Every structure is written in C-alpha cells, then in structure tokens.
Amino acid sequence: MFDKLKSLLGMEKPKEMFHPTFGKLLYFDLQDPAKNYWEGEVAVEGHPEPVTLAIEAGESGPTEAQERFFRLIAGDFSRVILKCSKIMKTDYQQWCAKPYPTDFMQEFRWVGLTIPRNGDETNLWDISFDCLSDAEHHFVVYFENGQAVTCSIDG
C-alpha cells in the first residue's frame, strides 16, 4: 500500500548501489542536477561508529577522485583535527562553557562528511562531530579552498 501511495505522489524508491569503498549508497536525485548526491554510512578504522557520507555526484556514482579524497581525510585524520580545532576552539568554549579539550578524540566523535564534487578539496565541503561530553551539541566545520573557514553548532 505504501508503495502505491508513493507512486501516486510521484515518489520513487531511491536508486541504490554498492560501492567497493563506500558500501551501500542511496542516490538523491534533486531538481537541480548540480545538487544530486549519494548518501551512505562507512566504517572507518580507528573510529567506533560509522561515518555518514554525502557524496556530491551524479547518477553514475562516486568518482575515483572522491575515493582518494575520502582516503586522504580518513588516513590523515590528525591533519583534519588540526584544521578543525582552529575553527572550533572559540565556539566550543563559548557554547560548552569549559576549556577546549587537549585530546580531540576524547571529546568529539566523527559522524559526518560531505565529499565534494570531483573530490576537489578546493570546493566547498564539511565535516561534522558529535560532542561526547554534551550530547546536545553537534559541530559542523565548513571548508573552502582546502581550509576550515567557519563552524556551526546545533544544540
């Protein structure tokens, strides 16, 4: 019955694919093709929970360059932490009312990553973290031209 209702409303079942690096992905076909993306979750070594991915790509799926981008982020996470910490520190201290942690991984859990179109680090992309000591705060760091430029906090 639900499938019939979705069909009547013009809602189709999302396209799925299994990708060798990213696993099961769902395709989100939006009205603006430049905004189409694939979404999924991937286990990352050294991280206790899967990371949610939004991969900006067309219907053919993620590119090799996007795989390289992901491997660069996951493989050199300490570089990412340094870039994020510079942006997150002031906001963290203001919102959480305590000093910024000396051990990033004890305070934050990596939960999300947007992989930019063509895996180009100079495009806009973001990475997100849950705050482990304050479940009400979720941090998103936005990158432009390969540099962290701003941070938003939900909570």
VEXLUM-26228 format. One line per 8 residues: their letters; for each residue x, y, z of N, C-alpha, C. Coordinates in nm, 2 decimals. Layout:
<rs>
A> X:Y:Z:X:Y:Z:X:Y:Z ~ ... $
</rs>
This chain:
<rs>
MFDKLKSL> 0.08:-0.12:0.00:0.00:0.00:0.00:0.09:0.13:0.00 ~ 0.19:0.13:0.08:0.28:0.24:0.09:0.34:0.27:-0.05 ~ 0.39:0.16:-0.12:0.45:0.18:-0.25:0.35:0.24:-0.35 ~ 0.23:0.20:-0.34:0.13:0.26:-0.43:0.11:0.41:-0.40 ~ 0.10:0.44:-0.27:0.09:0.58:-0.23:0.21:0.66:-0.28 ~ 0.33:0.61:-0.26:0.45:0.68:-0.31:0.44:0.70:-0.46 ~ 0.39:0.60:-0.53:0.38:0.61:-0.68:0.28:0.72:-0.72 ~ 0.17:0.72:-0.65:0.07:0.83:-0.67:0.12:0.97:-0.64 $
LGMEKPKE> 0.21:0.98:-0.54:0.26:1.11:-0.51:0.39:1.14:-0.59 ~ 0.43:1.05:-0.68:0.54:1.08:-0.76:0.68:1.05:-0.69 ~ 0.67:0.98:-0.58:0.79:0.95:-0.50:0.83:0.81:-0.54 ~ 0.95:0.80:-0.59:1.01:0.67:-0.63:1.11:0.62:-0.53 ~ 1.12:0.49:-0.53:1.22:0.44:-0.44:1.36:0.49:-0.49 ~ 1.45:0.53:-0.39:1.58:0.59:-0.43:1.66:0.48:-0.50 ~ 1.74:0.52:-0.59:1.84:0.43:-0.66:1.94:0.39:-0.56 ~ 1.98:0.26:-0.56:2.08:0.21:-0.47:2.20:0.16:-0.55 $
MFHPTFGK> 2.32:0.16:-0.48:2.44:0.10:-0.54:2.52:0.05:-0.43 ~ 2.60:-0.05:-0.46:2.70:-0.10:-0.36:2.84:-0.05:-0.42 ~ 2.91:0.03:-0.35:3.04:0.08:-0.39:3.15:0.01:-0.31 ~ 3.26:-0.03:-0.38:3.36:-0.10:-0.31:3.43:-0.03:-0.19 ~ 3.43:0.10:-0.20:3.49:0.18:-0.09:3.39:0.22:0.01 ~ 3.27:0.27:-0.04:3.17:0.33:0.05:3.06:0.24:0.09 ~ 3.05:0.12:0.03:2.94:0.03:0.07:2.81:0.07:0.01 ~ 2.70:0.04:0.08:2.57:0.07:0.02:2.54:0.22:0.02 $
LLYFDLQD> 2.50:0.27:-0.10:2.47:0.41:-0.11:2.33:0.43:-0.17 ~ 2.26:0.54:-0.13:2.13:0.57:-0.19:2.15:0.70:-0.26 ~ 2.09:0.71:-0.38:2.10:0.83:-0.47:1.98:0.93:-0.44 ~ 2.02:1.05:-0.43:1.92:1.16:-0.41:1.92:1.25:-0.53 ~ 1.82:1.23:-0.62:1.80:1.30:-0.74:1.72:1.42:-0.72 ~ 1.78:1.54:-0.71:1.71:1.66:-0.68:1.68:1.74:-0.81 ~ 1.60:1.84:-0.80:1.55:1.91:-0.92:1.67:1.98:-0.99 ~ 1.77:2.02:-0.91:1.89:2.08:-0.97:2.00:1.97:-0.97 $
PAKNYWEG> 2.04:1.93:-1.09:2.14:1.82:-1.10:2.27:1.85:-1.04 ~ 2.30:1.97:-1.02:2.43:2.01:-0.96:2.42:1.98:-0.81 ~ 2.30:1.95:-0.75:2.29:1.92:-0.61:2.26:1.78:-0.58 ~ 2.26:1.69:-0.69:2.24:1.55:-0.67:2.35:1.49:-0.59 ~ 2.32:1.39:-0.50:2.42:1.33:-0.42:2.39:1.19:-0.38 ~ 2.49:1.11:-0.33:2.47:0.98:-0.28:2.50:0.99:-0.13 ~ 2.42:0.91:-0.06:2.43:0.90:0.09:2.45:0.76:0.14 ~ 2.54:0.75:0.24:2.56:0.62:0.30:2.64:0.63:0.43 $
EVAVEGHP> 2.67:0.52:0.48:2.75:0.51:0.60:2.87:0.42:0.58 ~ 2.98:0.45:0.63:3.10:0.37:0.61:3.18:0.36:0.74 ~ 3.22:0.24:0.77:3.31:0.21:0.88:3.45:0.26:0.85 ~ 3.50:0.33:0.95:3.64:0.39:0.93:3.73:0.34:1.05 ~ 3.84:0.28:1.01:3.93:0.23:1.11:3.97:0.34:1.21 ~ 3.97:0.30:1.34:4.00:0.39:1.44:3.89:0.48:1.49 ~ 3.77:0.46:1.43:3.65:0.53:1.48:3.54:0.43:1.51 ~ 3.48:0.45:1.63:3.39:0.35:1.69:3.26:0.34:1.62 $
EPVTLAIE> 3.22:0.44:1.55:3.08:0.44:1.49:3.10:0.47:1.34 ~ 3.01:0.42:1.26:3.01:0.45:1.11:3.00:0.60:1.09 ~ 3.06:0.65:0.98:3.05:0.79:0.94:2.95:0.80:0.83 ~ 2.86:0.90:0.84:2.76:0.92:0.74:2.82:1.01:0.63 ~ 2.81:0.96:0.51:2.87:1.04:0.39:2.76:1.10:0.31 ~ 2.78:1.21:0.26:2.71:1.28:0.15:2.81:1.30:0.04 ~ 2.79:1.23:-0.07:2.89:1.23:-0.18:2.83:1.31:-0.30 ~ 2.88:1.43:-0.33:2.82:1.51:-0.43:2.86:1.45:-0.57 $
AGESGPTE> 2.77:1.38:-0.63:2.80:1.31:-0.76:2.67:1.28:-0.83 ~ 2.68:1.26:-0.96:2.57:1.23:-1.04:2.53:1.08:-1.03 ~ 2.44:1.05:-1.12:2.38:0.91:-1.11:2.48:0.80:-1.13 ~ 2.59:0.83:-1.20:2.69:0.73:-1.22:2.77:0.69:-1.10 ~ 2.76:0.77:-0.99:2.82:0.74:-0.86:2.95:0.81:-0.84 ~ 3.01:0.78:-0.72:3.13:0.85:-0.68:3.25:0.82:-0.78 ~ 3.33:0.92:-0.79:3.45:0.91:-0.88:3.57:0.86:-0.80 ~ 3.67:0.82:-0.88:3.80:0.78:-0.81:3.86:0.89:-0.73 $
AQERFFRL> 3.84:1.01:-0.78:3.89:1.13:-0.71:3.82:1.15:-0.58 ~ 3.70:1.11:-0.57:3.62:1.12:-0.44:3.67:1.01:-0.35 ~ 3.70:0.90:-0.40:3.76:0.79:-0.32:3.89:0.84:-0.26 ~ 3.97:0.90:-0.34:4.10:0.95:-0.29:4.08:1.06:-0.19 ~ 3.99:1.14:-0.21:3.96:1.25:-0.11:3.92:1.18:0.03 ~ 3.83:1.08:0.02:3.79:1.02:0.15:3.91:0.95:0.21 ~ 3.99:0.88:0.14:4.11:0.81:0.19:4.21:0.91:0.25 ~ 4.22:1.03:0.19:4.31:1.14:0.25:4.26:1.18:0.38 $
IAGDFSRV> 4.13:1.21:0.39:4.07:1.25:0.52:4.08:1.15:0.63 ~ 4.04:1.03:0.59:4.04:0.92:0.69:4.18:0.87:0.73 ~ 4.27:0.88:0.63:4.41:0.83:0.65:4.50:0.93:0.72 ~ 4.46:1.06:0.72:4.55:1.16:0.79:4.45:1.24:0.87 ~ 4.38:1.18:0.96:4.28:1.25:1.04:4.34:1.35:1.14 ~ 4.47:1.33:1.18:4.53:1.43:1.26:4.54:1.57:1.19 ~ 4.56:1.57:1.06:4.57:1.69:0.99:4.43:1.76:0.99 ~ 4.33:1.68:0.97:4.19:1.73:0.97:4.16:1.79:1.11 $
ILKCSKIM> 4.20:1.72:1.22:4.17:1.77:1.36:4.24:1.90:1.38 ~ 4.36:1.92:1.33:4.43:2.05:1.35:4.36:2.16:1.28 ~ 4.31:2.14:1.16:4.24:2.24:1.08:4.11:2.27:1.15 ~ 4.03:2.17:1.20:3.90:2.19:1.26:3.92:2.26:1.40 ~ 4.02:2.22:1.47:4.04:2.27:1.61:4.06:2.42:1.61 ~ 4.13:2.47:1.51:4.15:2.62:1.49:4.02:2.69:1.49 ~ 3.92:2.63:1.42:3.79:2.70:1.40:3.70:2.67:1.52 ~ 3.70:2.55:1.57:3.61:2.50:1.67:3.64:2.56:1.81 $
KTDYQQWC> 3.76:2.59:1.84:3.80:2.62:1.98:3.72:2.73:2.05 ~ 3.71:2.84:1.98:3.64:2.96:2.05:3.49:2.92:2.06 ~ 3.43:2.86:1.96:3.28:2.83:1.97:3.26:2.72:2.08 ~ 3.35:2.63:2.08:3.34:2.52:2.19:3.34:2.59:2.33 ~ 3.44:2.67:2.35:3.45:2.73:2.48:3.33:2.82:2.51 ~ 3.27:2.89:2.42:3.15:2.97:2.44:3.03:2.89:2.46 ~ 3.01:2.78:2.38:2.88:2.71:2.39:2.89:2.60:2.50 ~ 3.00:2.55:2.53:3.01:2.44:2.63:3.06:2.49:2.76 $
AKPYPTDF> 3.10:2.62:2.77:3.14:2.69:2.89:3.25:2.61:2.97 ~ 3.35:2.56:2.89:3.46:2.50:2.95:3.58:2.50:2.85 ~ 3.70:2.48:2.90:3.82:2.49:2.82:3.82:2.38:2.70 ~ 3.88:2.42:2.59:3.88:2.33:2.48:3.97:2.21:2.52 ~ 3.92:2.09:2.48:3.99:1.96:2.52:4.13:1.95:2.46 ~ 4.22:1.89:2.54:4.36:1.87:2.49:4.36:1.74:2.40 ~ 4.26:1.65:2.42:4.25:1.53:2.33:4.12:1.53:2.26 ~ 4.13:1.57:2.13:4.01:1.59:2.04:3.93:1.47:2.04 $
MQEFRWVG> 3.99:1.35:2.03:3.91:1.23:2.01:3.84:1.18:2.14 ~ 3.88:1.23:2.25:3.81:1.20:2.38:3.69:1.29:2.39 ~ 3.68:1.40:2.32:3.57:1.49:2.33:3.47:1.48:2.21 ~ 3.52:1.45:2.10:3.44:1.45:1.98:3.44:1.32:1.90 ~ 3.33:1.29:1.84:3.32:1.17:1.76:3.28:1.21:1.62 ~ 3.37:1.17:1.52:3.34:1.20:1.38:3.22:1.13:1.34 ~ 3.12:1.21:1.29:2.99:1.15:1.25:2.95:1.17:1.10 ~ 3.01:1.27:1.04:2.96:1.30:0.90:3.07:1.37:0.82 $
LTIPRNGD> 3.06:1.35:0.68:3.15:1.41:0.59:3.08:1.43:0.46 ~ 3.09:1.55:0.40:3.04:1.57:0.27:3.17:1.57:0.18 ~ 3.16:1.48:0.08:3.27:1.47:-0.02:3.24:1.55:-0.14 ~ 3.32:1.65:-0.16:3.28:1.75:-0.27:3.29:1.69:-0.41 ~ 3.21:1.75:-0.50:3.21:1.71:-0.64:3.35:1.70:-0.69 ~ 3.38:1.59:-0.76:3.51:1.56:-0.82:3.62:1.54:-0.72 ~ 3.58:1.53:-0.59:3.68:1.51:-0.49:3.78:1.62:-0.48 ~ 3.74:1.74:-0.52:3.83:1.86:-0.52:3.82:1.93:-0.39 $
ETNLWDIS> 3.93:1.93:-0.31:3.94:1.98:-0.18:3.91:2.14:-0.18 ~ 3.93:2.20:-0.30:3.91:2.34:-0.31:3.76:2.38:-0.32 ~ 3.68:2.28:-0.35:3.53:2.30:-0.35:3.48:2.31:-0.21 ~ 3.36:2.35:-0.19:3.30:2.36:-0.05:3.27:2.22:0.00 ~ 3.31:2.19:0.12:3.28:2.06:0.18:3.27:2.08:0.33 ~ 3.22:1.98:0.41:3.21:1.99:0.55:3.23:1.86:0.62 ~ 3.27:1.87:0.75:3.29:1.75:0.83:3.22:1.78:0.96 ~ 3.15:1.68:1.02:3.08:1.70:1.14:3.12:1.61:1.26 $
FDCLSDAE> 3.09:1.66:1.38:3.13:1.58:1.50:3.02:1.60:1.61 ~ 3.00:1.49:1.68:2.92:1.50:1.80:3.01:1.53:1.92 ~ 2.96:1.61:2.01:3.03:1.63:2.13:3.00:1.52:2.23 ~ 3.10:1.45:2.28:3.07:1.34:2.37:3.03:1.38:2.51 ~ 3.08:1.49:2.56:3.05:1.53:2.69:2.92:1.61:2.70 ~ 2.87:1.65:2.59:2.75:1.73:2.59:2.67:1.69:2.46 ~ 2.58:1.59:2.48:2.51:1.53:2.37:2.42:1.63:2.29 ~ 2.40:1.75:2.35:2.31:1.85:2.29:2.39:1.93:2.18 $
HHFVVYFE> 2.52:1.91:2.17:2.60:1.99:2.08:2.66:1.91:1.97 ~ 2.63:1.95:1.85:2.68:1.89:1.72:2.75:2.00:1.65 ~ 2.88:1.97:1.61:2.96:2.07:1.54:2.98:2.04:1.40 ~ 2.97:2.13:1.31:3.00:2.12:1.17:3.10:2.22:1.13 ~ 3.21:2.17:1.07:3.32:2.26:1.02:3.31:2.27:0.87 ~ 3.30:2.39:0.81:3.29:2.41:0.67:3.43:2.45:0.61 ~ 3.46:2.38:0.50:3.59:2.41:0.43:3.57:2.47:0.30 ~ 3.66:2.56:0.26:3.66:2.63:0.13:3.81:2.64:0.09 $
NGQAVTCS> 3.84:2.61:-0.03:3.98:2.61:-0.08:4.07:2.54:0.01 ~ 4.02:2.43:0.07:4.11:2.34:0.15:4.13:2.38:0.29 ~ 4.07:2.49:0.33:4.08:2.55:0.47:3.95:2.56:0.54 ~ 3.96:2.53:0.67:3.84:2.54:0.75:3.81:2.69:0.76 ~ 3.68:2.73:0.73:3.65:2.87:0.73:3.55:2.91:0.84 ~ 3.46:2.82:0.88:3.36:2.85:0.98:3.31:2.72:1.04 ~ 3.24:2.75:1.15:3.19:2.63:1.23:3.04:2.67:1.27 ~ 2.96:2.57:1.26:2.82:2.59:1.31:2.80:2.49:1.42 $
IDG> 2.71:2.52:1.52:2.69:2.44:1.63:2.54:2.42:1.64 ~ 2.49:2.30:1.65:2.35:2.27:1.68:2.34:2.23:1.82 ~ 2.24:2.28:1.89:2.23:2.24:2.03:2.19:2.36:2.12 $
</rs>
